[in-house]
Amino acid sequence: MKLKWFLPGIALLCLLLAGGVEPALAVPPAAPAAMPLEMNYHDTFETNLFLHQLEVHSDYVTLETIGRAQSMPILALRVSADSVESVGDNPQKNAILFECGMHAREWLTTESCLLLAEYLVDHRTDATTPVPTLLSTTDVWIVALTNPTGRWVDDGWGGDPTLFYNTPPMDNGWRGNDDTSLCDTGVDLARNFSTGFNAVDAHVFCDRYYRGPAPFSTFEASALREFVENHTISMAVLLHSTSQEITNMWWTDDDAGVRMRDEARRIWREGWADPIDQANYELEARRFGTTSGQFSAWLAFPSENSGDEVDDISGPWALDGDQPLAGDFDRDGRADDVAIYRPSTYMWLYDYGHTGDTDATVGPWLSNPSQVPFAGDFDRDGFSDDVAVFRTLTGTWYYDYDHNGTTNETRSVCGSSCFRPVSIDYDGDGFVDDRIAFCSSDRRWYVDIDHDCVGDGITPIGPWGLAGDLPFAGDFDQDGAVDDVGVFRPSNRMWYYDLDHDGNTDHASGPWGLSNGLPFAGDFNGNSQDYVEDVGIFLEGSRLWMYDFFHNALIPQTDEGTLRAVQTFLIELPFKSSVYVPPYRQFVTDSSNGWHPSGNAIWDVIDDNFIPMALHLIRQSRAPGCPTKEDGTYDSAYCPAVDFGLVGAKFVPTAASDNAIGALESSPAHWNYWTDVSPAWEQLTPGNYRLVFRFQNFGAATDNVTARAITKFVHCPTSVDCWEILTNTPVFEFNVPPRAARTRTIAVDLSELTGAGEWYEVNLSLSASGDSFAANDQKVFKFRTFMKYFLPLVSHD
């Protein structure tokens, strides 16, 4: 059956009255008697109704509310061979997660998840299909719409594909969620996870890829985090629709993952009857790393690059009281050199390449105690190698082209004693020769085009910033122009950016650095992009120079180092231009996001291509480190000879059954505009628990396994050095047959963790003889104890 068109009025009325769906979202369209010529996709309301319909019509379906985005529920549906009455969350089985709808405009992913759920329910006892066998070993979880509010923004027409791309300001569809409090594009949920949040290719600005102010700052990402931590998920399949790719996310030596990926690719291709379509819709096989704060990376890797990384450090160099500058003083075409002006001797010292060594000394030049230094390209020769000072007592500006200790130009009298100048390309002529000065007393910015003391009647920008802020400038939006300004605020160690120098905060990072630091900006990371986008800070006292490449440092995520070891596949559904593209597609250059086909095309693609591929991946979750053939035997050529790993772990109260949902609660990162950002955390009420964990022998021989759980009190949650062991459970041993999985529990007494708001860590570690891949043998739960007056952010149905 197609439940899209099967909406019994009595069941619908009961659901609405019970509050199981969100009746305020929309009035559902009348159910047509048959499928329309133009397919009407499931919108937000209809998606939730579809999932509730599946639960109503099957005793083997569980529907769980894993979180809420504004008032809209985020639902996870479980299909099992076990009835709801007997099992709520079966830890004796492996479980696979299908996650869809993270990007609002990618309607096809949600449709694929819904029809997969329907197929599994319809064929649960159909022996002519592989479904009964698959469900006997694996529970299937489906999150069909991770981003309900974003979909609501993107689709205001009941899923009508002819009106796709009609959502301003996105002329090719809405991507993020509906949280526009910081950026008018919302937050890209796919980049709001901790692993790789601060990686090189992470997006940090207010564009369609905006990742949010901190990892897990969105309710959606936090809901997925809590769901995974509280269920024994052994494998995940994440669906997007922006290209033609299938990616296995696990480690570089994962031959099993490569085999499973390539076989899924073959099955997809065979679903196209036409050889031309098989070529047009071929999946590119790829492998990813720990990048961009994506859900897929977080599932498969430790949470590296999640926060307050110091990307480089040099020194000690210079003296207390010296004032830092940056530029291209060696004229090699890169603004990667630092310098200091020493007011005590009026000397200038240069460190080419920021290595911590003095490469040149110039001076004394202009012996006067009331001088503020800055640097730029004032002779307009294309090199930012000129230095200058502003004499605050007289309002006079002095320029030394090529930093050789000779005054080449003097301008007077303009400016105020409060001025702290930096140089930018304000007029967009390609030369960094325009002055912009921050006045701390009135919090305004004063521009002098071409540093000529002409045009001082320009209306000041602002007020922006606070008294005591220290200014700097660069190309932080990477548009090729050094025309962005920023301030470092010593009082809270935050960095604020005005990307179009209009007096508004466009981005913030931190806290990073120390309150006694002096900021500067340049191109210090030596990459090929040549953007003046990196910030640094000179620390008085230690005389060290610290660098934050990509100006993206922030409070580190507190699950740093956690290993989940979930085998993960990221599939970019390959729907590109072909015979299936309808005539009303508006943006043919925008990959798959414009393909919302008519008639039976989408049903055929999902039925003939996606569902067979999904069934293959469900089969692989039986042993995600060892490929399983269609007949149920293992593909030993790709299985490791010796390997062992965790495939899920969760905390349940001592009195609860192993089937219970885990007890950890996840709180999103909290923030107030661009200030007071605090990290996300997981939280647990003090008490007695059992740690329920599932592990698997991927190898060909029986393996002897030992397990232990260590509880630590963490004095400083962002450091590995500030902890003490509180409890250490006894080691117990057991044997695991080849290619088999087992579930065990360890009693963990957390009743004495009474300090509300304190940080603790429980480290579950397993070891096996001859294990070839020990990285997935550990799970770290880092959490705070339940704080007084804290209200849970999510609930479970």
N, C-alpha and C positions, 0 to 999 in steps of 0.2 A: 504493500500500500504506500501511497505518498501522503504522509500526514500533513503536508503543506495544505492539502485540499480537504483534509478530513478533520473538521473541527466541530465535534458534537456540541450542540448548544448547552445541554445540561452540564456536561463536564466543564465547559468554559465558564459557565455561570458559577459553578462551585469553586473553581480556582480563583476567580475574581473575588468572590465573597470571602474566601479563606485567606486572601492576601498573598497567595502563592506567586502571583505575577504582579506586574506594576500597572494597574488600570489607568493611572494618570498619564502614562506615556503616550498613548495613542488609542484611537478607536480602530480595531482591526477591520480590514475590508471584508465585505461579504465573500464567503467561500464560493468560488466558481464551481460549476458542475464538472468541469474538465480543465486540463492545463491550458492556459491562454496561449495565443500565438506568440506573444512576447512574454518571456518568462518573468514573473513577478517575484523577485528575490525576497527572502525573509528579512524583514527589518528587525530592529531591536525587540519590539514587543512580540512579533511573531516568532522570533528565535526562542525567547523564553517560553512562550506558549507551546511551541513544538517540543521542547525538552520536558515540560510538565506533562504533555500528552503521552510521551513515551513512558514516563513514570506511572501514570494512571493505568496504562494498558498492559503493564508487565510487572510481575512480582520479582523480577530479576534485575530490576533497574533501581538504582539509588540516585537521588538528586540532592546535592549538597550545595548550600550557599557558602562559598569560600571567602567572600568579601563583598564590599559594596563600593561602587564608584558614584559618589553623590548618593542619590536615592535608588540607584539601579543595582540589582543584584548581579554578582558574577557567579555563575552556576557551573558546577562540575558534575557530570553524569557518569555513573559507573554501570557498566554492563558486565554481568558475571553469570557463571553457570550455577551459582549459589543463590538461593532465595534471600530476600531482604530479611526475612524472619530469622534465618540461621546465621547469616554473616553480614556485618556492616562494612568491614574493611579487612579482607582476608590476608593476614601476613604469611600464611602458608603458601601463597602463590606469588609469583612475580607479577608486577603490574606495569602497564605501559600507559603513558599519557600522550594524548593528541591535543595540541593547543592551537587554537585558531583565532582569527579576528583581532590580533594585537594592533595591527594598523587599520584604521577605520575604513579606509577606501578599498580595502582588499576583500570585497564581499565574497569572492569565490572561495576563500579559505573557510569561512563560516559555513557556506553551503556544503562544502566537502565534508566538514565535520558532522553536520546534521545528517546528511545522507549516509555516512558511515555508521552513525549511531542507529539509524533506522534499519540499515541492512543487518547489523548484528542482532538487533531485537527480533526482526522478522525471521531470521534464519538460525535462531539459537538452538533449535532442535532439528534442523534440516540436515539430515545425514548426507545429502547430495552435495553439500558445501563443506568447507573446512571449519566452519564456525563452531560447531559443538566441540570438536577436538581442541581448537585454540582456546576456547573459554574454559576448558577443563584444567588448563595449566596456567592461564593468564587472565587477570582482571584488566578490563579496558576502561580507562578514565578519559573523558572527553570534555575539554573546556572549549565550547564552540564560539564564545564571544568574550574574549578577555577585556575588550575595550567597548563596553556598551554605550558610554557617554560620547565617545568619539564617533561611533557609528551613528548615534542619534544626530550629531552635528552634520555628518556627511550625507545622511540619507533622511530627508524630510518628506519623502514622497511614497512611503510604503514599499520600498524596494523596487521602484519602477526604473529599469535600466535606461530608459530613454531620457531620463532626467539626470543621469550621472554627470559629474563634473559641474554641477550648478551651485556649488557651495563657495562663496567668497570667504576669505581672500585667496583660497587655494583654487587656482584655475584648473588643476588636475587632480582634485580630490583632497579631502581632509585626511591627514595622516595620524596626528597625535590624539591625545584625549581632550577633554573639554576644559582643562585647567589653563585658562589664559591669564591668570593673575600676575605672572611674571613675563610671559611671552605670548603674543597674540596668535601663535601657531599651536599652542598647547605643548605637551611633553610627549616626545617620541618614546613610548613605553619600551620598545625593543632595546633602548640604550639606557635604561634606568636601573640596571642591575650592577652589582659591585665589581665583578670580574672585568678588568679592562676598562673600568669607568674613566680612568685617567690615562688610558693608552694613547699612543701617538695619533691614531686616526679617530679618536673620539671627538664628536662635535660638541662645542661648548657654548654656542651662541644662540640667539633667538631666531632660528630658522626652522625649517620643517624637520630637521634632525635634532632639535634641542633636547638634551638628555635630562634636563632638570637640574636643580641646585645641588643635589647629593644623591648617592645611590639609594634606591627604595624611597624616594620622596613621594611616590605616587601610591595611592591605595591599590591600584591594579597590580603593580610589581610586588608590593608587600603581600597581597593576597596570594599570589603564586608562590612566593617564598614560603609562607606559612603552610600552604597546601603540600608542597614537596617535603618540608621538614616533618610533617605529621602523617605521612603515608609512606609505605614501602615501595616507592617508585623505582623500578630498575632500568627503565628505558623511556625516552621521550622523543616524540616526533613533532616538530614545530613547523607550521605551515605559513608561508607568505606567498605573495604573487607579484614579484617584481622582475623576474628574469627566468631563465631556464636552467636551474641548477639543483643538484642534490649533494648535500655536504654531510660527511660524517665528522663530528666535532671532537672525537676522542683523540688520544695521544698519537704521536707521529709513528709509533711502531705498531699501530693497531691494524694488523692484517685482517682480523675478524671483521672489524668495522668496514674496511675497504670492500671485503667480499659481500657483506650484507648490502652495502650501498650500491655496488655494481649490479647485484642481482635485482634490487629494487628498480634500478634504472632500466634493466632489460625488460622487466615485467611491464613497466610503464610504456615502453616503446611498442611492445607487442599488442597493447591495447588499441593502437591505431591501425585500422584495417588497411588504410591507404598507405602505400610505401612513401608517397610524397609527404603525408602527415608524419610518418615515422621519422623522416629526416628533419622536417620543419620543427617538430616538437621534441627533439632529442634533448635529454638532460645532460648538462655538463657536470661531470663529476669533480667535486672540489673537496678541499680539506681546510678547515679554519683553525685559527689559534685563539688565544685569550684576548679578544679585542672588543672595543667599543661598548662595553657595558651591556652586552646582549644576554638575554635569557639563556640562549643555547650555550654560551661560554660559561655562564655561572653554573649551569647544571653539570658541566663536564670537567671543570677546572677549579683550582683554588682561587680565592678572591684576591688575585694580585692586581697591583696598580689601581687600587680602589680609592686612594685618598692622598695623604700628606707625604708624597714622595719628594725627596730632594734629588733632583735629576743630576746635579753636578755640584762640586764644591772645590774651591781652590783657596790657597793661602796657608797660613796667615801672611797677609801682605798689606802694607799701608800702616798708618798710625791712627789712634783715636783722634777725632777732630777733623780728619780728612773727609773730603766730600767727593762722592763717586760720580763718574760719568761713563757713558758708553758711546761707541761710534766705530768708524772704519779708519782708524788712525794710521794703519799701515797701508792703506789704499789698495787692498787686495780685492775689493768688491763685496766684502762681507762686513756687516756691522757687529763683529764679534770681539772687539777689543774693548778693554776697560781702562780707565784712567782715574787718577785722583788729583784734586786741587788741594794743596796744603796751605791753609791760611796762615799758619805760623811762620812759614818761610816764603810764601808766594811762589812755591815751586809746583811744577806739573810732572807727574810720574805716569808712565804708560806701560801697560801690560798687554802686549799683542797676543791675542788668542786666549785671554783670561786663564793663564796657567799658574799665576801666583808669583811670577818673577818680573822684575823691573827690566824692561827692554829699552827704555829711553827716559831721560830726565831733561826737562826744559825749565829755564827760569833763572832767577826770579823775574816775574813779569807783573807789572802794575802793583807796586807795594802799597796796599791799602787794606785796612782790616774789615771794611764793610762791603765785601764783594761776594756775589753769588754766581757760581759757574754754571755753564750749560754748553752744549755742543750741537753742531748741525752742519749744513752745507751752505754757508753764507756767501761763498764766492761762486756758487752755482756751477761747479765743475763736475757734479755728479758723484762726489765722494763726501760722506759725512765725516770729514776729518778736521773741521774748523772748531776752535774753541772760542768762548766769549765769557765775559763777566758783566754783571749788572751791578753798578755801584749804587747801593741803596740810599746813601746820604745825599747824593747829588742828582740821581736819576739819569746817570750817564751809562752808555753801553759801549764796550770796547770789544773788538773782534781781532782775532789772530788766525789768519788763514794758514792752514797747514801746521798749526800748533808748533811754531818755531820760536816763540818768545818775542815776537815783534808785532806791534800794533799796526794793523792794516786799515782799520776803519774805526771811527768814533761817531756815535750818534748821541745827541742830547737836545733838549732835556725832555724826557717823557717817562712816565711810569710813576709808581708809588713805592714807598719804602717797604710795603707789604709784599711786593711782587716776588714770586718764586717761578722763574721762567723755564720753559722747555721749548723745543723746536719741533714743528710739524709742517706738513705740506697742506696748509689750510686752503690755499687757493687752487689746489689741484693741478699745478703746472708741472709736476714731476720733480720739483726741487724742495728739499727739506730746509727751507730758508725763512720760514715764517715763524714769528715768535707768538707764543701764547703763554700768558703768565697767570698763575693762580694767586689770588689775594686771600689769605686765610681769614682776615678780619671781616670781610664782607661776603666771602665764599663765592666770589665771581671770578670769571676768566676773561682776560683782556687780550685781544688779538691785535697784532701789528703785522700787516702783510709786508713781506720782504724786509722786515726789521729796519724800516727807514724812518721811524718816528712820525710817519704820516698816516692819517686815517685813524687817529686815536678816538675819533668820534663814533667809531663802530660801537653799537650797543653791546655792552658786556653780556656774556653768556652766564646763565645761572639765575639765582644761586644754586650751586651744586657742590657737594662736598661739605666738610665740617672744618671748623678751626682746628689746626694741628695736623690736618692731612698733608701728605707730601706728594707732589705731582710727578708724573712721568708721561711719556708719549711713545707711540709705536704704531704698528699695523696689526692690531689685534683681531680684526675681522678678516684678515688675509685677502684683502681686495687689491693688494699691490701698491697702496698709497699709505705713507706714514702720516695719517691724519686723525688718529684716535688718541684720546687722552685718558688718563686714569689717575687714581690717587691710592696711596697706601695709608691706611688708618692705623697708627701705632696703638691706639687704645684698645682695639679688638683684633688687630693683625689681619684685617680683611682688606682685599684688593677690589676696587670698584672701577668699572670701565664705562666710558661714554664713547661709543663707537662712531658716532657722527657729530661729536662735539656740539650737541644741542642743549646740554644742560640736563640730560636724563640718564639714569643708570640703565645700561643695556645688558650688563653682565656683572657678576661678582664671583670671586673665588676666595678660598681661604677657610678658616684662618691658617696662615702660613707665614713663617718668619718669626722674628722677635720684635718686641716693642722698641728696642734700641736700634732697629735696622733702618738703613737709608736705601730707598729704592732706585732702580734704573731699569732700562729696557734695551734690548738689542736682538741679535740673531746668533745665539750661543750654542745651538744644538748641532751645528754642522751638517744639517740635512740639505737636500737639494732644492728646497722650496724658496729659500732666501727671503723669508718674511721677517720683518723686525717685530716679532711677536713674543719673544721670551722675556721674562722678567727675572730680575736678580735683586739681591739685597746685600749690602755691606754691613756687617755686624760690628759695631764698636765694642771694644773690650776683647773679643776673641780675634778680631781683625780677619775674620773669615768671609769669603764671598760664596754665597749660596745661589743656586739657579733653579728656576721653575720653568722648564721648557713648556711651551704652549699655555702658560699662565692658567693652569687648571687645578692647582692644588686646593684641597679642601679637607674637611674633617674625614679621616679615614673611616671606612665602614668597619664595624666591629666584628664581622665574621671573617676577617682577614685570615687566610690560611686554611679555612674549612675545606675539606675534601668531600665531594658528593659522589664522584665516580659514577655518574649516571650516563650510560651510553646514549648519545644524543644525535639525532638526524635533523637537519634543517633542510626543508624542501621549499624551493621557490617554484610554485606551480607554473608550468611553462605554457602560458596562454599568450601567444603573440600574434602578429598579423598573419592571417591566412584566410582560407575560404570561410572560416567561421566568424570573421569580424563583421558585425552589422554595419549598415551604411551610416548610422548616426554616431559612430565613434568619432570623437572630436580631435584627439591628440595622438596621432599614430606614432609619434616619436617617444611616447611615455611608456614603453615596454608594455607589460601585461595589464597595468591598472586601468586601461581603457577598454578592456575586452569584457563586455557583458553581453553575451550572445543571445540570440533569439531562439524561439522554438525549442526543439529537443536537444540542441547542441550541448548545453551544459550538463543535462542529465546523462547524455551519452558519454561525455568525457569523464564524469565522476564514476559512473557505473562500469565503464569499460577499461578505464585507465587507473584512476586513483584508488578505487576500492580494492582491486587485485593487488596493487602495490602496498596498500595499508595492511591487507591480510598477511602478506609476506613479512612485513615489519612486526606485526603482532606475533607471528611465529618465532621471530628472532628474539623476542623478549624472554622466551623460555630460558635462554642462556646467552645474554647479550655480549659475552666475550668469546662466543663460539658459534659460528653460523649453523643454522638448522635447515636441512633440506626439506623439500616439499613433502616427502614421505615420513618426516619426523626424525630421521637419523641425522647425526651430526656430520658436518662437512669437515672431516678431520684434517684435510689438507690445509685448512686455514685456522684450525684450532691450535692454541698453544699447547706445547707438551706439558708444561707445568705453569699453572696460573690459578689464582684464587682472588676473590674480591667481595666486598660488601655490595649488596644491591638494594639497600634500604635500611633505615633505622628510625625509631621514633620513641619518645617518652610517653608512657601511659601510667596513670595512677595505679598503685598497688592493687586496689580493689577492682580495677577495671579489667576487662578481658583483653586478650591480645588483639581482638578485632576492633577495639575502640580507636577512634581518631586520636592522634597525638595531642599532647597538652601544651605545646609551645604556642605562644601568641606573638605575632609579629607586629611591631609598631612602625609606621613610616617615619622617615626623617621629618623633623619639624622645622619650619622656617617661618619667618615673618618678613615679607617682602624680601629684600636682598640681605637682611641682617639676621643674626641669631640662629644660624643654621646649626642644628644638632643632628647627630647620626641616627639612623634607624637602629632598632635593636629587637632582639627576641626576649621574651619574658616568661618566667615560670614561677608559679606559686610554690613556696617552700612546702615540702611534704615527702612522703615515701613513694618512690616510682619504680617501675620496671622498664629497663631499656630493652625494647623489642627490636631485634635486628635480624636481617636475612642475609645470608652469604652463599656464595656459589663457588663450586670447584669447576673451573673451565677446562682443566687439564684432563689427561687421559689416564691418570692413576689416582688411587686413593691417597688423600692427603691428610696429615695430622695438623690440626689447627689449635692454636691457643688464643684466648680472648681475655681482655681486662679492661676495666673502666676506671679512669683516674679523675677525681674531682679536684679542681683547683680554685682558690680564691685569687682573683685578678685585681691587683692594686691599681694598675693603669691599663685599661682595656685596649689601648692601641699599641702596646709593646709586648714583646715575647719575654721580656726579662723581669717583669714586675708581677710575680705570682708566687704562691706557696701551695703545696699539696695539702689538701684537707683529708681526703679519703682515697684509699687504693683498694679496689675489690680484689679478692683472691683470683689467681689465674685458674681457669679451668680448660680442660683439653677435650677434644672429640675428633673423631675421624669423619671425613666427608668422602663418599664414593665419587668416582669419576663422573663428570658432567651432571652432577646432582646439586641441588640447593637445599638448604636447611634453615630453619628459623629457631632462634634461641632467645632467652631473656637473661638479663643480669639485674639483680636487685640493687638499686642505688638509693641510699638514704640521703635525702636533701632536706630533711626536716629541721636541721640546725641552721639552715641558711636564712637567718632571721633579719639580716640587715637590709631593710627595704631600699631598693635602688642600687645595691652593690652588684658588682660583676663577678660572675663565676663561669667556669668552663668544665665541661665533662668531655673527656677524651676517650672515645671507644677505639681501641686498637686491637687488631687481629694479626696474627702472623702464621704463616704456613711454611713447612719445610720445602726448600727449593723454589719458593715463589719467584716468578720472573717479572712480576709487575706489582711491586709492593705499594705503589702510590695510591691504589684504591682500597687499601686495607685499613683506613683510618677515617673516622668521622668525628668532627669536633663540634660540639654544641656550646656556643658562647652566648650567655644570656644574663639578664638582670633579674633579681628577685622581684616579686610582685609588689609594686609600689602602692602605698596607701592612696585610696580614692581613685585609683586607676580604673577606668571603664574599658572593657574589651572593645576593640575597633571592629571586630567581625563576629558574626554568629554563625552557628551551624544549624541547618534544618534537620 
